[in-house]
Amino acid sequence: MPLEVMNACVFLAENEDVAVINNRYSKLGEWLRISRSLQKQEEALKASMPKERRKILECKKLGLMRKVIQEEQYDDKDLAADLENGFQL
C-alpha cells in the first residue's frame, strides 16, 4: 500500500468526522483561492492553445493542477505540461 494511502487511512481512523471534514474543507478552500489567483494566467494559456485542444481543455484548471502536483509532490510532475502540449498519437 502506498504511504500516502496508508497515512490517509490512519488519519481517517484516528480522527472524528468533524476533523476529517474540516481538513478537507480547508484544503479545498486553499485550492479555490489558488485557482482564483491563477485565473488570468489560465485564460492566457488557453488563448494560446490550438482551437481543438482549447475546446477539450477549456474547463480544466491546468495552472491549479500544476500547483497541486508541485505542492503534493505527485510523482507525475509533467502531467499538466503534457496536457497543455497535447499527446502525439
Biopython code that builds the backbone (N, CA, C, O; Angstrom):
import numpy as np
from Bio.PDB.StructureBuilder import StructureBuilder

atoms = [
    (1, "MET", "N", (0.857, -1.179, 0.000)),
    (1, "MET", "CA", (0.000, 0.000, 0.000)),
    (1, "MET", "C", (0.899, 1.236, 0.000)),
    (1, "MET", "O", (1.820, 1.328, 0.811)),
    (2, "PRO", "N", (0.637, 2.195, -0.910)),
    (2, "PRO", "CA", (1.436, 3.424, -0.926)),
    (2, "PRO", "C", (1.337, 4.171, 0.412)),
    (2, "PRO", "O", (0.301, 4.150, 1.077)),
    (3, "LEU", "N", (2.416, 4.814, 0.778)),
    (3, "LEU", "CA", (2.484, 5.539, 2.055)),
    (3, "LEU", "C", (1.375, 6.580, 2.169)),
    (3, "LEU", "O", (0.791, 6.752, 3.239)),
    (4, "GLU", "N", (1.081, 7.278, 1.064)),
    (4, "GLU", "CA", (0.039, 8.311, 1.102)),
    (4, "GLU", "C", (-1.313, 7.721, 1.450)),
    (4, "GLU", "O", (-2.079, 8.317, 2.207)),
    (5, "VAL", "N", (-1.609, 6.552, 0.900)),
    (5, "VAL", "CA", (-2.887, 5.882, 1.172)),
    (5, "VAL", "C", (-2.925, 5.419, 2.626)),
    (5, "VAL", "O", (-3.942, 5.562, 3.304)),
    (6, "MET", "N", (-1.822, 4.868, 3.094)),
    (6, "MET", "CA", (-1.760, 4.411, 4.478)),
    (6, "MET", "C", (-1.932, 5.589, 5.439)),
    (6, "MET", "O", (-2.659, 5.483, 6.427)),
    (7, "ASN", "N", (-1.271, 6.702, 5.154)),
    (7, "ASN", "CA", (-1.412, 7.886, 6.008)),
    (7, "ASN", "C", (-2.845, 8.396, 6.018)),
    (7, "ASN", "O", (-3.352, 8.804, 7.063)),
    (8, "ALA", "N", (-3.501, 8.375, 4.861)),
    (8, "ALA", "CA", (-4.895, 8.813, 4.785)),
    (8, "ALA", "C", (-5.786, 7.886, 5.598)),
    (8, "ALA", "O", (-6.687, 8.351, 6.297)),
    (9, "CYS", "N", (-5.551, 6.599, 5.517)),
    (9, "CYS", "CA", (-6.347, 5.635, 6.287)),
    (9, "CYS", "C", (-6.164, 5.846, 7.788)),
    (9, "CYS", "O", (-7.132, 5.801, 8.547)),
    (10, "VAL", "N", (-4.934, 6.073, 8.208)),
    (10, "VAL", "CA", (-4.655, 6.325, 9.624)),
    (10, "VAL", "C", (-5.354, 7.607, 10.077)),
    (10, "VAL", "O", (-5.953, 7.648, 11.152)),
    (11, "PHE", "N", (-5.273, 8.651, 9.250)),
    (11, "PHE", "CA", (-5.929, 9.914, 9.595)),
    (11, "PHE", "C", (-7.429, 9.711, 9.767)),
    (11, "PHE", "O", (-8.021, 10.210, 10.724)),
    (12, "LEU", "N", (-8.040, 8.981, 8.843)),
    (12, "LEU", "CA", (-9.483, 8.724, 8.926)),
    (12, "LEU", "C", (-9.836, 7.895, 10.159)),
    (12, "LEU", "O", (-10.852, 8.140, 10.810)),
    (13, "ALA", "N", (-8.998, 6.922, 10.471)),
    (13, "ALA", "CA", (-9.271, 6.039, 11.602)),
    (13, "ALA", "C", (-9.093, 6.742, 12.949)),
    (13, "ALA", "O", (-9.791, 6.430, 13.914)),
    (14, "GLU", "N", (-8.170, 7.678, 13.010)),
    (14, "GLU", "CA", (-7.824, 8.309, 14.281)),
    (14, "GLU", "C", (-8.572, 9.606, 14.573)),
    (14, "GLU", "O", (-8.470, 10.143, 15.676)),
    (15, "ASN", "N", (-9.327, 10.116, 13.590)),
    (15, "ASN", "CA", (-9.970, 11.411, 13.776)),
    (15, "ASN", "C", (-11.483, 11.316, 13.682)),
    (15, "ASN", "O", (-12.034, 10.454, 12.998)),
    (16, "GLU", "N", (-12.136, 12.226, 14.388)),
    (16, "GLU", "CA", (-13.595, 12.332, 14.333)),
    (16, "GLU", "C", (-14.004, 12.832, 12.950)),
    (16, "GLU", "O", (-13.208, 13.445, 12.239)),
    (17, "ASP", "N", (-15.243, 12.564, 12.582)),
    (17, "ASP", "CA", (-15.758, 13.009, 11.284)),
    (17, "ASP", "C", (-15.581, 14.515, 11.088)),
    (17, "ASP", "O", (-15.234, 14.962, 9.996)),
    (18, "VAL", "N", (-15.816, 15.284, 12.127)),
    (18, "VAL", "CA", (-15.713, 16.743, 12.029)),
    (18, "VAL", "C", (-14.295, 17.160, 11.656)),
    (18, "VAL", "O", (-14.109, 18.071, 10.848)),
    (19, "ALA", "N", (-13.305, 16.509, 12.230)),
    (19, "ALA", "CA", (-11.907, 16.849, 11.925)),
    (19, "ALA", "C", (-11.588, 16.508, 10.471)),
    (19, "ALA", "O", (-10.887, 17.264, 9.798)),
    (20, "VAL", "N", (-12.093, 15.383, 9.984)),
    (20, "VAL", "CA", (-11.869, 14.987, 8.603)),
    (20, "VAL", "C", (-12.530, 15.993, 7.657)),
    (20, "VAL", "O", (-11.925, 16.424, 6.675)),
    (21, "ILE", "N", (-13.764, 16.355, 7.962)),
    (21, "ILE", "CA", (-14.491, 17.324, 7.144)),
    (21, "ILE", "C", (-13.772, 18.666, 7.149)),
    (21, "ILE", "O", (-13.609, 19.281, 6.095)),
    (22, "ASN", "N", (-13.344, 19.126, 8.311)),
    (22, "ASN", "CA", (-12.634, 20.409, 8.397)),
    (22, "ASN", "C", (-11.322, 20.378, 7.620)),
    (22, "ASN", "O", (-10.954, 21.365, 6.983)),
    (23, "ASN", "N", (-10.623, 19.262, 7.670)),
    (23, "ASN", "CA", (-9.371, 19.118, 6.918)),
    (23, "ASN", "C", (-9.635, 19.221, 5.422)),
    (23, "ASN", "O", (-8.925, 19.932, 4.711)),
    (24, "ARG", "N", (-10.649, 18.517, 4.947)),
    (24, "ARG", "CA", (-10.990, 18.557, 3.520)),
    (24, "ARG", "C", (-11.461, 19.946, 3.107)),
    (24, "ARG", "O", (-11.081, 20.450, 2.050)),
    (25, "TYR", "N", (-12.282, 20.555, 3.936)),
    (25, "TYR", "CA", (-12.807, 21.900, 3.657)),
    (25, "TYR", "C", (-11.662, 22.904, 3.546)),
    (25, "TYR", "O", (-11.657, 23.759, 2.661)),
    (26, "SER", "N", (-10.705, 22.792, 4.444)),
    (26, "SER", "CA", (-9.551, 23.688, 4.443)),
    (26, "SER", "C", (-8.740, 23.520, 3.157)),
    (26, "SER", "O", (-8.360, 24.508, 2.529)),
    (27, "LYS", "N", (-8.478, 22.282, 2.770)),
    (27, "LYS", "CA", (-7.688, 22.017, 1.561)),
    (27, "LYS", "C", (-8.422, 22.509, 0.317)),
    (27, "LYS", "O", (-7.814, 23.126, -0.558)),
    (28, "LEU", "N", (-9.719, 22.241, 0.234)),
    (28, "LEU", "CA", (-10.499, 22.710, -0.916)),
    (28, "LEU", "C", (-10.543, 24.232, -0.980)),
    (28, "LEU", "O", (-10.457, 24.812, -2.063)),
    (29, "GLY", "N", (-10.675, 24.879, 0.176)),
    (29, "GLY", "CA", (-10.657, 26.338, 0.218)),
    (29, "GLY", "C", (-9.332, 26.899, -0.270)),
    (29, "GLY", "O", (-9.297, 27.897, -0.989)),
    (30, "GLU", "N", (-8.252, 26.256, 0.121)),
    (30, "GLU", "CA", (-6.917, 26.669, -0.330)),
    (30, "GLU", "C", (-6.818, 26.541, -1.847)),
    (30, "GLU", "O", (-6.323, 27.445, -2.520)),
    (31, "TRP", "N", (-7.289, 25.416, -2.384)),
    (31, "TRP", "CA", (-7.227, 25.206, -3.836)),
    (31, "TRP", "C", (-8.102, 26.199, -4.583)),
    (31, "TRP", "O", (-7.733, 26.644, -5.670)),
    (32, "LEU", "N", (-9.249, 26.556, -4.028)),
    (32, "LEU", "CA", (-10.114, 27.562, -4.667)),
    (32, "LEU", "C", (-9.426, 28.917, -4.717)),
    (32, "LEU", "O", (-9.496, 29.610, -5.731)),
    (33, "ARG", "N", (-8.762, 29.300, -3.635)),
    (33, "ARG", "CA", (-8.030, 30.572, -3.610)),
    (33, "ARG", "C", (-6.911, 30.569, -4.651)),
    (33, "ARG", "O", (-6.720, 31.548, -5.372)),
    (34, "ILE", "N", (-6.183, 29.473, -4.720)),
    (34, "ILE", "CA", (-5.100, 29.365, -5.703)),
    (34, "ILE", "C", (-5.676, 29.448, -7.114)),
    (34, "ILE", "O", (-5.134, 30.144, -7.973)),
    (35, "SER", "N", (-6.769, 28.739, -7.346)),
    (35, "SER", "CA", (-7.396, 28.740, -8.667)),
    (35, "SER", "C", (-7.801, 30.147, -9.087)),
    (35, "SER", "O", (-7.578, 30.543, -10.230)),
    (36, "ARG", "N", (-8.391, 30.896, -8.176)),
    (36, "ARG", "CA", (-8.784, 32.275, -8.484)),
    (36, "ARG", "C", (-7.568, 33.139, -8.790)),
    (36, "ARG", "O", (-7.612, 33.979, -9.689)),
    (37, "SER", "N", (-6.493, 32.938, -8.055)),
    (37, "SER", "CA", (-5.294, 33.756, -8.263)),
    (37, "SER", "C", (-4.618, 33.449, -9.599)),
    (37, "SER", "O", (-3.861, 34.273, -10.111)),
    (38, "LEU", "N", (-4.884, 32.280, -10.163)),
    (38, "LEU", "CA", (-4.260, 31.870, -11.418)),
    (38, "LEU", "C", (-5.172, 32.081, -12.628)),
    (38, "LEU", "O", (-4.821, 31.692, -13.741)),
    (39, "GLN", "N", (-6.324, 32.685, -12.421)),
    (39, "GLN", "CA", (-7.327, 32.788, -13.476)),
    (39, "GLN", "C", (-6.809, 33.498, -14.730)),
    (39, "GLN", "O", (-7.050, 33.027, -15.841)),
    (40, "LYS", "N", (-6.107, 34.619, -14.573)),
    (40, "LYS", "CA", (-5.607, 35.360, -15.738)),
    (40, "LYS", "C", (-4.570, 34.538, -16.514)),
    (40, "LYS", "O", (-4.592, 34.514, -17.745)),
    (41, "GLN", "N", (-3.662, 33.866, -15.797)),
    (41, "GLN", "CA", (-2.679, 33.019, -16.464)),
    (41, "GLN", "C", (-3.368, 31.861, -17.190)),
    (41, "GLN", "O", (-2.964, 31.471, -18.285)),
    (42, "GLU", "N", (-4.406, 31.324, -16.565)),
    (42, "GLU", "CA", (-5.163, 30.222, -17.167)),
    (42, "GLU", "C", (-5.815, 30.673, -18.469)),
    (42, "GLU", "O", (-5.785, 29.951, -19.466)),
    (43, "GLU", "N", (-6.403, 31.866, -18.460)),
    (43, "GLU", "CA", (-7.042, 32.400, -19.665)),
    (43, "GLU", "C", (-6.015, 32.616, -20.780)),
    (43, "GLU", "O", (-6.283, 32.312, -21.943)),
    (44, "ALA", "N", (-4.848, 33.139, -20.424)),
    (44, "ALA", "CA", (-3.795, 33.367, -21.418)),
    (44, "ALA", "C", (-3.297, 32.039, -21.996)),
    (44, "ALA", "O", (-3.068, 31.925, -23.200)),
    (45, "LEU", "N", (-3.136, 31.053, -21.138)),
    (45, "LEU", "CA", (-2.696, 29.740, -21.595)),
    (45, "LEU", "C", (-3.703, 29.153, -22.581)),
    (45, "LEU", "O", (-3.323, 28.664, -23.645)),
    (46, "LYS", "N", (-4.965, 29.202, -22.230)),
    (46, "LYS", "CA", (-5.999, 28.636, -23.102)),
    (46, "LYS", "C", (-6.059, 29.405, -24.427)),
    (46, "LYS", "O", (-6.262, 28.805, -25.483)),
    (47, "ALA", "N", (-5.884, 30.716, -24.374)),
    (47, "ALA", "CA", (-5.929, 31.530, -25.597)),
    (47, "ALA", "C", (-4.790, 31.171, -26.550)),
    (47, "ALA", "O", (-4.923, 31.323, -27.764)),
    (48, "SER", "N", (-3.679, 30.700, -26.006)),
    (48, "SER", "CA", (-2.528, 30.361, -26.845)),
    (48, "SER", "C", (-2.602, 28.953, -27.431)),
    (48, "SER", "O", (-1.765, 28.580, -28.253)),
    (49, "MET", "N", (-3.588, 28.176, -27.018)),
    (49, "MET", "CA", (-3.711, 26.791, -27.494)),
    (49, "MET", "C", (-4.403, 26.728, -28.847)),
    (49, "MET", "O", (-5.201, 27.600, -29.191)),
    (50, "PRO", "N", (-4.089, 25.685, -29.610)),
    (50, "PRO", "CA", (-4.871, 25.444, -30.825)),
    (50, "PRO", "C", (-6.347, 25.231, -30.458)),
    (50, "PRO", "O", (-6.668, 24.720, -29.385)),
    (51, "LYS", "N", (-7.224, 25.631, -31.365)),
    (51, "LYS", "CA", (-8.665, 25.603, -31.104)),
    (51, "LYS", "C", (-9.152, 24.232, -30.616)),
    (51, "LYS", "O", (-9.938, 24.154, -29.672)),
    (52, "GLU", "N", (-8.695, 23.169, -31.247)),
    (52, "GLU", "CA", (-9.153, 21.825, -30.899)),
    (52, "GLU", "C", (-8.746, 21.442, -29.479)),
    (52, "GLU", "O", (-9.541, 20.876, -28.730)),
    (53, "ARG", "N", (-7.510, 21.753, -29.116)),
    (53, "ARG", "CA", (-7.041, 21.431, -27.766)),
    (53, "ARG", "C", (-7.752, 22.304, -26.740)),
    (53, "ARG", "O", (-8.126, 21.832, -25.666)),
    (54, "ARG", "N", (-7.937, 23.588, -27.076)),
    (54, "ARG", "CA", (-8.619, 24.508, -26.160)),
    (54, "ARG", "C", (-10.032, 24.006, -25.862)),
    (54, "ARG", "O", (-10.489, 24.062, -24.721)),
    (55, "LYS", "N", (-10.718, 23.516, -26.896)),
    (55, "LYS", "CA", (-12.076, 23.020, -26.704)),
    (55, "LYS", "C", (-12.097, 21.842, -25.718)),
    (55, "LYS", "O", (-12.984, 21.750, -24.869)),
    (56, "ILE", "N", (-11.127, 20.960, -25.839)),
    (56, "ILE", "CA", (-11.060, 19.791, -24.954)),
    (56, "ILE", "C", (-10.705, 20.197, -23.526)),
    (56, "ILE", "O", (-11.230, 19.632, -22.567)),
    (57, "LEU", "N", (-9.812, 21.177, -23.387)),
    (57, "LEU", "CA", (-9.279, 21.544, -22.067)),
    (57, "LEU", "C", (-9.921, 22.796, -21.468)),
    (57, "LEU", "O", (-9.484, 23.260, -20.415)),
    (58, "GLU", "N", (-10.948, 23.351, -22.117)),
    (58, "GLU", "CA", (-11.486, 24.637, -21.684)),
    (58, "GLU", "C", (-11.941, 24.659, -20.217)),
    (58, "GLU", "O", (-11.834, 25.698, -19.566)),
    (59, "CYS", "N", (-12.433, 23.567, -19.696)),
    (59, "CYS", "CA", (-12.900, 23.591, -18.304)),
    (59, "CYS", "C", (-11.883, 22.985, -17.330)),
    (59, "CYS", "O", (-12.175, 22.835, -16.144)),
    (60, "LYS", "N", (-10.698, 22.641, -17.825)),
    (60, "LYS", "CA", (-9.642, 22.116, -16.954)),
    (60, "LYS", "C", (-8.816, 23.268, -16.399)),
    (60, "LYS", "O", (-8.516, 24.227, -17.111)),
    (61, "LYS", "N", (-8.459, 23.170, -15.149)),
    (61, "LYS", "CA", (-7.655, 24.197, -14.494)),
    (61, "LYS", "C", (-6.206, 23.702, -14.420)),
    (61, "LYS", "O", (-5.764, 23.161, -13.407)),
    (62, "LEU", "N", (-5.495, 23.905, -15.511)),
    (62, "LEU", "CA", (-4.144, 23.365, -15.624)),
    (62, "LEU", "C", (-3.157, 24.058, -14.696)),
    (62, "LEU", "O", (-2.236, 23.419, -14.187)),
    (63, "GLY", "N", (-3.332, 25.348, -14.471)),
    (63, "GLY", "CA", (-2.459, 26.055, -13.534)),
    (63, "GLY", "C", (-2.613, 25.512, -12.125)),
    (63, "GLY", "O", (-1.629, 25.304, -11.415)),
    (64, "LEU", "N", (-3.855, 25.284, -11.728)),
    (64, "LEU", "CA", (-4.112, 24.694, -10.412)),
    (64, "LEU", "C", (-3.542, 23.281, -10.354)),
    (64, "LEU", "O", (-2.938, 22.892, -9.354)),
    (65, "MET", "N", (-3.731, 22.520, -11.417)),
    (65, "MET", "CA", (-3.199, 21.163, -11.447)),
    (65, "MET", "C", (-1.686, 21.181, -11.251)),
    (65, "MET", "O", (-1.146, 20.391, -10.477)),
    (66, "ARG", "N", (-1.002, 22.091, -11.956)),
    (66, "ARG", "CA", (0.454, 22.188, -11.833)),
    (66, "ARG", "C", (0.854, 22.508, -10.385)),
    (66, "ARG", "O", (1.791, 21.919, -9.845)),
    (67, "LYS", "N", (0.135, 23.445, -9.770)),
    (67, "LYS", "CA", (0.438, 23.859, -8.392)),
    (67, "LYS", "C", (0.189, 22.713, -7.404)),
    (67, "LYS", "O", (1.004, 22.479, -6.512)),
    (68, "VAL", "N", (-0.920, 22.007, -7.559)),
    (68, "VAL", "CA", (-1.231, 20.884, -6.665)),
    (68, "VAL", "C", (-0.206, 19.770, -6.835)),
    (68, "VAL", "O", (0.252, 19.191, -5.850)),
    (69, "ILE", "N", (0.157, 19.469, -8.079)),
    (69, "ILE", "CA", (1.171, 18.445, -8.334)),
    (69, "ILE", "C", (2.472, 18.805, -7.623)),
    (69, "ILE", "O", (3.116, 17.949, -7.016)),
    (70, "GLN", "N", (2.850, 20.074, -7.703)),
    (70, "GLN", "CA", (4.083, 20.536, -7.061)),
    (70, "GLN", "C", (3.960, 20.455, -5.531)),
    (70, "GLN", "O", (4.829, 19.890, -4.868)),
    (71, "GLU", "N", (2.893, 21.013, -4.981)),
    (71, "GLU", "CA", (2.748, 21.065, -3.519)),
    (71, "GLU", "C", (2.555, 19.685, -2.891)),
    (71, "GLU", "O", (3.064, 19.420, -1.802)),
    (72, "GLU", "N", (1.824, 18.810, -3.575)),
    (72, "GLU", "CA", (1.550, 17.482, -3.026)),
    (72, "GLU", "C", (2.607, 16.459, -3.423)),
    (72, "GLU", "O", (2.513, 15.285, -3.066)),
    (73, "GLN", "N", (3.619, 16.917, -4.168)),
    (73, "GLN", "CA", (4.740, 16.081, -4.598)),
    (73, "GLN", "C", (4.265, 14.830, -5.336)),
    (73, "GLN", "O", (4.733, 13.719, -5.088)),
    (74, "TYR", "N", (3.319, 15.052, -6.251)),
    (74, "TYR", "CA", (2.786, 13.971, -7.084)),
    (74, "TYR", "C", (3.892, 13.459, -7.994)),
    (74, "TYR", "O", (4.697, 14.241, -8.500)),
    (75, "ASP", "N", (3.932, 12.155, -8.203)),
    (75, "ASP", "CA", (5.027, 11.536, -8.970)),
    (75, "ASP", "C", (5.097, 12.011, -10.418)),
    (75, "ASP", "O", (6.192, 12.234, -10.934)),
    (76, "ASP", "N", (3.968, 12.170, -11.075)),
    (76, "ASP", "CA", (3.966, 12.558, -12.489)),
    (76, "ASP", "C", (4.023, 14.077, -12.603)),
    (76, "ASP", "O", (3.005, 14.726, -12.843)),
    (77, "LYS", "N", (5.204, 14.634, -12.431)),
    (77, "LYS", "CA", (5.380, 16.083, -12.394)),
    (77, "LYS", "C", (5.112, 16.753, -13.740)),
    (77, "LYS", "O", (4.903, 17.965, -13.790)),
    (78, "ASP", "N", (5.115, 15.994, -14.820)),
    (78, "ASP", "CA", (4.911, 16.542, -16.159)),
    (78, "ASP", "C", (3.466, 16.449, -16.640)),
    (78, "ASP", "O", (3.180, 16.825, -17.777)),
    (79, "LEU", "N", (2.562, 15.966, -15.819)),
    (79, "LEU", "CA", (1.185, 15.737, -16.248)),
    (79, "LEU", "C", (0.523, 17.001, -16.791)),
    (79, "LEU", "O", (-0.059, 16.963, -17.875)),
    (80, "ALA", "N", (0.595, 18.103, -16.076)),
    (80, "ALA", "CA", (-0.044, 19.345, -16.529)),
    (80, "ALA", "C", (0.579, 19.819, -17.847)),
    (80, "ALA", "O", (-0.141, 20.221, -18.761)),
    (81, "ALA", "N", (1.887, 19.774, -17.947)),
    (81, "ALA", "CA", (2.566, 20.190, -19.186)),
    (81, "ALA", "C", (2.186, 19.265, -20.338)),
    (81, "ALA", "O", (1.988, 19.725, -21.462)),
    (82, "ASP", "N", (2.084, 17.974, -20.068)),
    (82, "ASP", "CA", (1.682, 17.032, -21.108)),
    (82, "ASP", "C", (0.279, 17.353, -21.619)),
    (82, "ASP", "O", (0.033, 17.289, -22.824)),
    (83, "LEU", "N", (-0.632, 17.694, -20.730)),
    (83, "LEU", "CA", (-1.988, 18.064, -21.140)),
    (83, "LEU", "C", (-1.970, 19.370, -21.937)),
    (83, "LEU", "O", (-2.650, 19.493, -22.955)),
    (84, "GLU", "N", (-1.195, 20.328, -21.470)),
    (84, "GLU", "CA", (-1.082, 21.614, -22.177)),
    (84, "GLU", "C", (-0.597, 21.434, -23.604)),
    (84, "GLU", "O", (-1.133, 22.037, -24.535)),
    (85, "ASN", "N", (0.412, 20.608, -23.768)),
    (85, "ASN", "CA", (1.075, 20.447, -25.060)),
    (85, "ASN", "C", (0.418, 19.407, -25.954)),
    (85, "ASN", "O", (0.688, 19.352, -27.154)),
    (86, "GLY", "N", (-0.440, 18.588, -25.375)),
    (86, "GLY", "CA", (-1.097, 17.533, -26.142)),
    (86, "GLY", "C", (-0.210, 16.305, -26.262)),
    (86, "GLY", "O", (0.980, 16.336, -25.952)),
    (87, "PHE", "N", (-0.812, 15.249, -26.710)),
    (87, "PHE", "CA", (-0.106, 13.965, -26.853)),
    (87, "PHE", "C", (-0.048, 13.593, -28.325)),
    (87, "PHE", "O", (-1.017, 13.789, -29.058)),
    (88, "GLN", "N", (1.058, 13.070, -28.749)),
    (88, "GLN", "CA", (1.185, 12.545, -30.108)),
    (88, "GLN", "C", (0.539, 11.179, -30.164)),
    (88, "GLN", "O", (0.824, 10.311, -29.340)),
    (89, "LEU", "N", (-0.320, 10.993, -31.125)),
    (89, "LEU", "CA", (-0.969, 9.678, -31.291)),
    (89, "LEU", "C", (-0.387, 8.963, -32.487)),
    (89, "LEU", "O", (-0.796, 7.844, -32.797)),
]
sb = StructureBuilder()
sb.init_structure("model")
sb.init_model(0)
sb.init_chain("A")
sb.init_seg("    ")
for serial, (resi, resn, name, xyz) in enumerate(atoms, 1):
    if name == "N":
        sb.init_residue(resn, " ", resi, " ")
    sb.init_atom(name, np.array(xyz, "f"), 0.0, 1.0, " ", f" {name:<3s}", serial, name[0])
structure = sb.get_structure()
